[in-house]
């Protein structure tokens, strides 16, 4: 997640269902703070994360599936814009978020295919 600049656990222990985090993203000069909760965890196959911020709420569903000798990652994000400005700009915000997600996933794919460790980059 290229725009992520801070992530702080709000609960103790390893990541599991119910674990919560405060995350801060910066993008195009804007700072967005949100709270994330791991709503469902079926490691390593599936994870559901619920996000809440001032201007929106979102649910992210990610799944890993075997396919043709490899692994496919699918991600579905459902967002409800709660702030007036976010609702007015929802089309633009959604397109920008989609572009950011696609870029992040392309970087992840390149790391995986190169055999490089994400922590080492």
C-alpha positions as semicolon CSV with decimal commas, in nm:
position;residue;x (nm);y (nm);z (nm)
1;X;0,000;0,000;0,000
2;X;0,208;0,280;-0,136
3;X;0,020;0,561;0,039
4;X;0,039;0,402;0,386
5;X;0,273;0,604;0,611
6;X;0,173;0,479;0,959
7;X;0,006;0,172;1,106
8;X;-0,042;0,134;1,480
9;X;-0,202;-0,169;1,648
10;X;-0,488;-0,077;1,880
11;X;-0,513;-0,430;2,020
12;X;-0,244;-0,657;2,161
13;X;-0,129;-0,989;2,023
14;X;-0,094;-1,134;1,675
15;X;-0,325;-1,030;1,391
16;X;-0,653;-1,221;1,428
17;X;-1,025;-1,162;1,400
18;X;-1,113;-0,855;1,603
19;X;-0,763;-0,701;1,584
20;X;-0,781;-0,326;1,524
21;X;-0,532;-0,078;1,379
22;X;-0,504;0,298;1,329
23;X;-0,368;0,360;0,979
24;X;-0,258;0,685;0,819
25;X;-0,240;0,733;0,442
26;X;-0,093;1,031;0,258
27;X;-0,169;1,088;-0,106
28;X;-0,150;1,404;-0,317
29;X;-0,094;1,614;-0,006
30;X;-0,397;1,475;0,175
31;X;-0,370;1,287;0,504
32;X;-0,638;1,030;0,583
33;X;-0,660;0,857;0,921
34;X;-0,876;0,552;0,958
35;X;-0,944;0,260;1,185
36;X;-0,918;-0,092;1,043
37;X;-1,057;-0,409;1,199
38;X;-0,989;-0,765;1,089
39;X;-1,348;-0,884;1,060
40;X;-1,272;-1,233;0,921
41;X;-0,944;-1,421;0,894
42;X;-0,902;-1,758;0,723
43;X;-0,525;-1,750;0,675
44;X;-0,380;-1,783;0,423
45;X;-0,689;-1,804;0,200
46;X;-0,916;-1,515;0,295
47;X;-0,931;-1,193;0,494
48;X;-1,204;-0,934;0,543
49;X;-1,111;-0,589;0,675
50;X;-1,358;-0,322;0,780
51;X;-1,242;0,039;0,757
52;X;-1,392;0,352;0,906
53;X;-1,287;0,714;0,860
54;X;-1,453;1,054;0,879
55;X;-1,565;1,053;0,516
56;X;-1,626;0,684;0,442
57;X;-1,672;0,328;0,559
58;X;-1,545;0,033;0,357
59;X;-1,524;-0,344;0,360
60;X;-1,231;-0,508;0,183
61;X;-1,250;-0,878;0,093
62;X;-0,931;-1,046;-0,026
63;X;-0,899;-1,407;-0,135
64;X;-0,610;-1,625;-0,255
65;X;-0,701;-1,913;-0,485
66;X;-0,492;-2,170;-0,670
67;X;-0,519;-2,128;-1,045
68;X;-0,324;-2,293;-1,328
69;X;-0,026;-2,380;-1,107
70;X;-0,014;-2,030;-0,959
71;X;-0,210;-1,818;-0,715
72;X;-0,475;-1,557;-0,794
73;X;-0,542;-1,270;-0,556
74;X;-0,885;-1,116;-0,580
75;X;-0,983;-0,802;-0,391
76;X;-1,329;-0,650;-0,364
77;X;-1,382;-0,317;-0,191
78;X;-1,729;-0,191;-0,103
79;X;-1,732;0,173;0,006
80;X;-2,002;0,398;0,152
81;X;-1,917;0,767;0,148
82;X;-2,050;0,932;0,463
83;X;-1,911;1,285;0,430
84;X;-2,085;1,534;0,201
85;X;-1,768;1,629;0,011
86;X;-1,677;1,261;-0,035
87;X;-2,027;1,184;-0,167
88;X;-2,005;1,474;-0,412
89;X;-1,660;1,363;-0,530
90;X;-1,728;0,988;-0,500
91;X;-1,670;0,913;-0,869
92;X;-1,333;1,085;-0,873
93;X;-1,232;0,938;-0,534
94;X;-1,331;0,587;-0,643
95;X;-1,136;0,611;-0,971
96;X;-0,829;0,737;-0,786
97;X;-0,855;0,459;-0,524
98;X;-0,892;0,199;-0,802
99;X;-0,581;0,331;-0,978
100;X;-0,384;0,326;-0,649
101;X;-0,497;-0,032;-0,576
102;X;-0,401;-0,150;-0,924
103;X;-0,057;0,007;-0,889
104;X;-0,006;-0,152;-0,547
105;X;-0,111;-0,495;-0,679
106;X;0,119;-0,463;-0,982
107;X;0,413;-0,385;-0,750
108;X;0,321;-0,684;-0,530
109;X;0,301;-0,910;-0,837
110;X;0,643;-0,794;-0,956
111;X;0,793;-0,862;-0,610
112;X;0,641;-1,209;-0,592
113;X;0,747;-1,302;-0,946
114;X;1,102;-1,177;-0,885
115;X;1,128;-1,388;-0,569
116;X;1,218;-1,076;-0,370
117;X;1,102;-1,028;-0,015
118;X;0,862;-0,733;0,034
119;X;1,039;-0,663;0,364
120;X;1,373;-0,650;0,186
121;X;1,262;-0,388;-0,069
